[in-house]
């Protein structure tokens, strides 16, 4: 059985859960990371679309906020795998 564990950083809060990867949840972790990669690429595309003005359209801004929420949700799911 493969077991990877992130050691908690003692300089931070002691209540942080450790992320544990096992063969049982490997597929789920890979799926989460794949989703994060896709969201990251979309985030980059939105950022690049702002062009020289540094501004996004309202639709792009709405999508950016949605992406940030989705990334937060993925993080929560990943932390619950411990």
Residue pairs with C-beta under 8 A, 6 or more apart in sequence:
1 22
1 23
2 21
2 22
2 23
2 26
3 20
3 21
3 22
4 20
4 21
5 18
5 19
5 20
5 21
6 18
6 19
7 18
8 14
8 16
8 18
9 16
17 79
17 82
18 82
19 78
19 79
19 81
19 82
20 81
20 82
21 29
21 81
25 81
28 81
29 78
29 81
32 74
32 77
32 78
35 70
35 74
36 71
36 74
39 67
39 70
39 71
39 74
42 63
42 67
43 64
43 67
46 56
46 60
46 63
46 64
46 67
49 56
49 60
50 56
50 60
56 64
